[in-house]
Amino acid sequence: MRIGVITFPGTLDDGDAARAVRLAGGADVALWHADHDLRGVDAVIVPGGFSYGDYLRAGAIASLAPIMTEVVAAARRGLPVLGICNGFQILCEAGLLPGALVRNAGLHFVCRDQRLTVAADTAWTRGLAGREIVVPVKNAEGRYVADPDTLAELEDTGRVVFRYAGANPNGSLNDIAGVGSADGRVVGLMPHPEHAVDRLTG
């Protein structure tokens, strides 16, 4: 599979995401924020970092980038999209996922290995539902929030994809670490699975 990995000004984890794609047996395809061409990819990863310096709100400016116009349209046609950390924030700002990511409870940057429960079967978690995994988390605006009706809908329809297990690192409502679209093709999560791909580092 050809997996597009987007780079915005301020993206930090595009190289790690591309390496994870290669280790998983895929071919990484570099996508630039100012382009209008997805280059025929089979899926897209919106990686972590601090796109556009997190000015205005984390992910807000990146959600309006030309490449995201193409990603939103393709996602609505069924293209799988994964947003990691800042990528999750971008997907929420772009309207592909509900809710928002705000400052962590306690207002501290959190960086540590984190236990997660995979709570749903999606295009990105096939075969992992019900398992517990350990994935690094590193964020300052990682607290997932949504209005009560949205939270109830996510819970009732099985769209909570990842939950923090053990201690909740940022105060996310319902221990939510990641959510998905109704069809399970668009998924966003705050922890960094691309940093958990090598036996040397865990």
Secondary structure, DSSP 8 states (H G I E B T S, - for coil): -EEEEEE-TTB-SHHHHHHHHHHTT-EEEEEETT----TT-SEEEE--B-GGGG-SSTTTTGGGSHHHHHHHHHHHTT--EEEETHHHHHHHHTTSS-SEEE--TTS--EEEEEEEEE-S--TTTTTTTT-EEEEEEEESS-EEE--HHHHHHHHHTT-EEEEE-SS-SS--GGGEEEEE-TTS-EEEESS-GGGS--TTT-
